[in-house]
Amino acid sequence: MPPRRNGRRRLPSNAIYRAIQLVGGPSAVCELLGISLATLARWRRDGYVRDPVAVLEWAELLGTEPTAQLAAAWRLAGGRPRRR
């Protein structure tokens, strides 16, 4: 990704970014999941979450319906849910 004029990169919007915004921002996610801001930033850059426990906890925060939670967990882990 090419740098912008001020030298900083702009990360594309991905599932992690959208999930951060839905929960209430980076500090809220870090507090609720018990992770550091550096870990959240790494997940944001990579585009997926490596910790399976964190994926399930975060998906629980995002949805109330079990199928919505499963789809959210799938997206956070870096996959795409299958459609029937």
N, C-alpha and C positions, 0 to 999 in steps of 0.2 A: 504494500500500500504506500503510495507516495506521500511525503510529508506536506503539510499545508504551508502557507506562507510564513506562519510564525514558528515552523519547525515541529509542531506537534502533529501526531497522527490522529485521525478521526476514525474511531472504530465503527464498523457497520452495525446496524441494529440487528440483534439476534435474539434468540429465545431467552437468554440469560438477562439481557438488557430489559426486555419487556417484563420479565418476571420480577426484576428488581423494582421497576416502576410500579407494578401492581401491588407489591407488598408495602411500599411506602418509602423507598429510597435505600441507598446502600447501608446507612447506619442502622436502619430498622432490620434489614436482612441479617446483618452481622450480629445484632443483639439477639434476634429470635433463633438463629441457627447456632450461635456460639462460635462463630468463626472470626478470623481477623479480616481487616479491610484488604490486606495484601492477598489473601486467599480468594476473596471475592473478585478482586481485580484480575487475578490470574484466570479464574473461571470465565470472566467477562471477555478477556482477550482470546482465550481458547475457543469459546463458544459452547462449552459443555461443562458439566460438573463431574468431577472424577470420583467423588465420595458417594457411594450408594445410599448411605443413611441420610446424608444431607439432601439428596435428591428426593427421597420419600418424605422427609419432614417439610421441605420447601413445597412440594406438590400438595401436601395437606393444607398448607397455608393459602394456596392459590384457589383451590376448588372445594366445593362442598359435596358434589356428586362423585361417586366412586369412579365412573368412567372419565369424568373431567380430570380427576386427580391422576389417573393412569396416563391419560394423554399428556398432561403437564409433566409428569415424571419422565415420560418417554422423550419429550422435547428437551427437557433440561439435561438428560443424559446424552443428548446429541443425535437422537434418532427422530424418525417421523412416524407417527402412529398410522397403522394401516386402516384404510376405510373399507367398509363392506358395501 
